[in-house]
Amino acid sequence: MARVLVIGGDAAGMSAAASLRRRLPEAYEVVVLERGEWTSYSACGIPYWIAGEVEGPDDLVARTPEEHRKNGVDLRTGTEAVSIDLEAREVEAKDLASGEVERIAFDALVIATGAEPLRPDLPGIDGEGILGVQSIDDGQRVLDALEHDPQQVVVVGSGYVGLEMAEAFVVRGISTTVVEKAPVPLSIIEPSLGEKVAEAMRGRGIELRTGAGVEGFELDDDGHVRGVVVDGEAMPADLVVLGLGVRARSDLAADAGLPTGVKGGIVTDARQRVAGVDRIWAAGDCVETRDRTTDLPVHLPLGTHANKQGMVVADDVVATLLEVPNRLTFPGVVQTAITKFCALEISRTGLGEKQATDAAFDPVVVTIQTSDRAGYMPESGEMTVLLVADRGSRRMLGLQVVGTENAGLRVDAAATAITAGMTVDDVVMLDLAYAPPFASVWSPIQVAARAAVKALDA
Amino acid sequence: MARVLVIGGDAAGMSAAASLRRRLPEAYEVVVLERGEWTSYSACGIPYWIAGEVEGPDDLVARTPEEHRKNGVDLRTGTEAVSIDLEAREVEAKDLASGEVERIAFDALVIATGAEPLRPDLPGIDGEGILGVQSIDDGQRVLDALEHDPQQVVVVGSGYVGLEMAEAFVVRGISTTVVEKAPVPLSIIEPSLGEKVAEAMRGRGIELRTGAGVEGFELDDDGHVRGVVVDGEAMPADLVVLGLGVRARSDLAADAGLPTGVKGGIVTDARQRVAGVDRIWAAGDCVETRDRTTDLPVHLPLGTHANKQGMVVADDVVATLLEVPNRLTFPGVVQTAITKFCALEISRTGLGEKQATDAAFDPVVVTIQTSDRAGYMPESGEMTVLLVADRGSRRMLGLQVVGTENAGLRVDAAATAITAGMTVDDVVMLDLAYAPPFASVWSPIQVAARAAVKALDA
């Protein structure tokens, strides 16, 4: 009996495990170790669960442990991988309920340990009521805290998780403050667009404190948070949500001597094989990947990449174990992201200005305002599109959109164009969908591309 | 004084003229002959004007004759070009009010005569109340007819104009029948998707008669339409709108000996220069262009192409007259189209199955149902995506979408991928926007691409 061992039961791990179980003969065991009790869940859906828009947590689970087991995956929940022995090709696994430790041998190992929310080492950080939102259990803890009717929530950080959580609290009618170190929220977009997000947040009654670093937390006698210290002053808070981003949970791999990179993620090749070792793969939020334009490492913990990488892993494990040709590789990303704050859609793809400069491009940045449909149509909404192009090659490097209805998904065409290495001149001549309810004769990304052409030719 | 003469004052002609006026020195006259009284208007907006959603007709006009004149364009409305003398390099122009004819010499000629609605040569076709919807005047005639409170409108043809007009009448609460020769409406999409459009039409109370050829029209004693003869039987109608498509208005060019092609449009090169003659350009609905995948001629009368071609013409006229380098070419189209019927969005790009077969591809067609957002989100809508791939090269050849909110514009990414020659495998690995309100972890076009991969590998 040969064994494929998967560490981690969320998107990357379970998509790999499910695919492996389908494709490998019975003679191969597919064993998955998962610390928690949930599998294949959508962490991205947690804010909508907390907002009360989604029935949770079951609705967030694409496939339950029972379903995976029924499909023949030997899924061990409540089991944590505590170390990897590369020599012996074994993983030490701890049953979290009993404390028992078992060594499990593997023929192939898939590491999919995910990411964990950043918890800065600040005074009071371990107080009650200071929560992250990475797992279903995290989400449940926030919902439990809401049972106690918090008067004042503080969201620390204004990345997309921070933003989505702030919306969730606003939807629930809870007084919400967002504290952000940078001068504008949502650093995944350029500051000029971030200002529009700031406006929308304030418009919905959120107190937005930018340029404000959190120095610590005040706790009451029961050890529960009662304040967030910002600029030497405590602002009241009876619930704090940390939206400071995440880091790759790569310690287990690193402790075993596996390579991690500058972004803190496990380093793999395009088949998701861990660099320098035999028959060990890694996928999902615990790895770093490459930007397709710059070929530089990036860490982008998103379910969409995790699913794709899990699929690539499964394909290459099968190729390796069964000695059949590999068919799939993960080509990297173009850093596409989308979110919304209430009615405002926000998206980006490719490089921002600084990223472009850092990658030795000579960026030209243009920003245009346009309508989401023909200007004469009723209810037409404004959108702002920012485009980054390279002066020398005229390539479109990045595109960012902030606007209402029909705005966000415009980045998909831009992501495709950037992947194909198109110039802004190419983009101007793309045959994009036109009809009055959907666009003016020039699609918003083409309005931006024309502005870029003009700037490049000036 | 050198003169650039433009025939036609809508999208292609006026975008060329406006750009030429900006870029050519004062020593060049830019003269435009326009038969009607309107310039630079959105024919595509006419159905929304008739529906009462858009204030018309002024709102449909991007730039008025006065504005063009103020910018220095010598715009002659009410003036029809009746012949082109290639030898003398003159155009014979008739003042429609006075009947006077003048010969106007040109150094450069731009033909932008547009398209005209097909009016089949059927008994009664010239009756009152049988209208096309190509020009603002056409639109006004339909609105005038609505003043007489028609009891029964018949729309002949169910292309997107027919569909949009049917919606306009339904919105106005008028009993509407759509007659279509084919077995399903909207031939720009595959019949399997057309069925969904048929359902939606019937759901909104439209009587849809498919497989029904119109044989003629019954007129009352005043010569006004009172019935449409279909399959030997007259159905009552006091207003008939023809949505049978358009043909390139290329007679003027053809009569002068200029080349027209298999699709009936004027034939040009990628700079929009009319093949085989010096310093004559053509652009917009009167030309045929090329499909970028097949390199075969197509006639796609859309404002978006007209605007781009007008821009290309202006660039090349300037390059030619001022002896500067040409910068722009029109690379052809991928046959992208989008429309909606009430809440149903409908779009396509690339080749349909038959087009693919005709172009010697070996098409594999897959159809999937998916959600427009993560399945657990509230109000998530269904969409159907049909994908055409080539068996040999695995290239994505075409994509069609029918669905609610957030469905239609998905084709933009597919249009870009088709332009770049991507395979379905490439599409699966694209970094498209993912967040629960916008897509599941696989974007709808990737769900379709994965189904295509599966079909190709089967």
Boltz contact constraints between the chains, C-beta under 6 A:
constraints:
  - contact:
      token1: [A, 44]
      token2: [B, 436]
      max_distance: 6.0
  - contact:
      token1: [A, 45]
      token2: [B, 376]
      max_distance: 6.0
  - contact:
      token1: [A, 45]
      token2: [B, 436]
      max_distance: 6.0
  - contact:
      token1: [A, 48]
      token2: [B, 436]
      max_distance: 6.0
  - contact:
      token1: [A, 53]
      token2: [B, 378]
      max_distance: 6.0
  - contact:
      token1: [A, 54]
      token2: [B, 376]
      max_distance: 6.0
  - contact:
      token1: [A, 59]
      token2: [B, 376]
      max_distance: 6.0
  - contact:
      token1: [A, 303]
      token2: [B, 441]
      max_distance: 6.0
  - contact:
      token1: [A, 304]
      token2: [B, 434]
      max_distance: 6.0
  - contact:
      token1: [A, 304]
      token2: [B, 441]
      max_distance: 6.0
  - contact:
      token1: [A, 307]
      token2: [B, 441]
      max_distance: 6.0
  - contact:
      token1: [A, 331]
      token2: [B, 429]
      max_distance: 6.0
  - contact:
      token1: [A, 333]
      token2: [B, 431]
      max_distance: 6.0
  - contact:
      token1: [A, 334]
      token2: [B, 431]
      max_distance: 6.0
  - contact:
      token1: [A, 336]
      token2: [B, 431]
      max_distance: 6.0
  - contact:
      token1: [A, 336]
      token2: [B, 433]
      max_distance: 6.0
  - contact:
      token1: [A, 338]
      token2: [B, 433]
      max_distance: 6.0
  - contact:
      token1: [A, 338]
      token2: [B, 435]
      max_distance: 6.0
  - contact:
      token1: [A, 338]
      token2: [B, 438]
      max_distance: 6.0
  - contact:
      token1: [A, 339]
      token2: [B, 435]
      max_distance: 6.0
  - contact:
      token1: [A, 340]
      token2: [B, 437]
      max_distance: 6.0
  - contact:
      token1: [A, 347]
      token2: [B, 433]
      max_distance: 6.0
  - contact:
      token1: [A, 376]
      token2: [B, 45]
      max_distance: 6.0
  - contact:
      token1: [A, 376]
      token2: [B, 54]
      max_distance: 6.0
  - contact:
      token1: [A, 376]
      token2: [B, 59]
      max_distance: 6.0
  - contact:
      token1: [A, 378]
      token2: [B, 53]
      max_distance: 6.0
  - contact:
      token1: [A, 408]
      token2: [B, 438]
      max_distance: 6.0
  - contact:
      token1: [A, 409]
      token2: [B, 433]
      max_distance: 6.0
  - contact:
      token1: [A, 409]
      token2: [B, 438]
      max_distance: 6.0
  - contact:
      token1: [A, 411]
      token2: [B, 433]
      max_distance: 6.0
  - contact:
      token1: [A, 412]
      token2: [B, 413]
      max_distance: 6.0
  - contact:
      token1: [A, 412]
      token2: [B, 432]
      max_distance: 6.0
  - contact:
      token1: [A, 412]
      token2: [B, 433]
      max_distance: 6.0
  - contact:
      token1: [A, 413]
      token2: [B, 412]
      max_distance: 6.0
  - contact:
      token1: [A, 413]
      token2: [B, 413]
      max_distance: 6.0
  - contact:
      token1: [A, 413]
      token2: [B, 416]
      max_distance: 6.0
  - contact:
      token1: [A, 415]
      token2: [B, 431]
      max_distance: 6.0
  - contact:
      token1: [A, 415]
      token2: [B, 432]
      max_distance: 6.0
  - contact:
      token1: [A, 416]
      token2: [B, 413]
      max_distance: 6.0
  - contact:
      token1: [A, 416]
      token2: [B, 416]
      max_distance: 6.0
  - contact:
      token1: [A, 416]
      token2: [B, 417]
      max_distance: 6.0
  - contact:
      token1: [A, 416]
      token2: [B, 430]
      max_distance: 6.0
  - contact:
      token1: [A, 417]
      token2: [B, 416]
      max_distance: 6.0
  - contact:
      token1: [A, 420]
      token2: [B, 420]
      max_distance: 6.0
  - contact:
      token1: [A, 429]
      token2: [B, 331]
      max_distance: 6.0
  - contact:
      token1: [A, 430]
      token2: [B, 416]
      max_distance: 6.0
  - contact:
      token1: [A, 431]
      token2: [B, 333]
      max_distance: 6.0
  - contact:
      token1: [A, 431]
      token2: [B, 334]
      max_distance: 6.0
  - contact:
      token1: [A, 431]
      token2: [B, 336]
      max_distance: 6.0
  - contact:
      token1: [A, 431]
      token2: [B, 415]
      max_distance: 6.0
  - contact:
      token1: [A, 432]
      token2: [B, 412]
      max_distance: 6.0
  - contact:
      token1: [A, 432]
      token2: [B, 415]
      max_distance: 6.0
  - contact:
      token1: [A, 433]
      token2: [B, 336]
      max_distance: 6.0
  - contact:
      token1: [A, 433]
      token2: [B, 338]
      max_distance: 6.0
  - contact:
      token1: [A, 433]
      token2: [B, 347]
      max_distance: 6.0
  - contact:
      token1: [A, 433]
      token2: [B, 409]
      max_distance: 6.0
  - contact:
      token1: [A, 433]
      token2: [B, 411]
      max_distance: 6.0
  - contact:
      token1: [A, 433]
      token2: [B, 412]
      max_distance: 6.0
  - contact:
      token1: [A, 434]
      token2: [B, 304]
      max_distance: 6.0
  - contact:
      token1: [A, 435]
      token2: [B, 338]
      max_distance: 6.0
  - contact:
      token1: [A, 435]
      token2: [B, 339]
      max_distance: 6.0
  - contact:
      token1: [A, 436]
      token2: [B, 44]
      max_distance: 6.0
  - contact:
      token1: [A, 436]
      token2: [B, 45]
      max_distance: 6.0
  - contact:
      token1: [A, 436]
      token2: [B, 48]
      max_distance: 6.0
  - contact:
      token1: [A, 437]
      token2: [B, 340]
      max_distance: 6.0
  - contact:
      token1: [A, 438]
      token2: [B, 338]
      max_distance: 6.0
  - contact:
      token1: [A, 438]
      token2: [B, 408]
      max_distance: 6.0
  - contact:
      token1: [A, 438]
      token2: [B, 409]
      max_distance: 6.0
  - contact:
      token1: [A, 441]
      token2: [B, 303]
      max_distance: 6.0
  - contact:
      token1: [A, 441]
      token2: [B, 304]
      max_distance: 6.0
  - contact:
      token1: [A, 441]
      token2: [B, 307]
      max_distance: 6.0
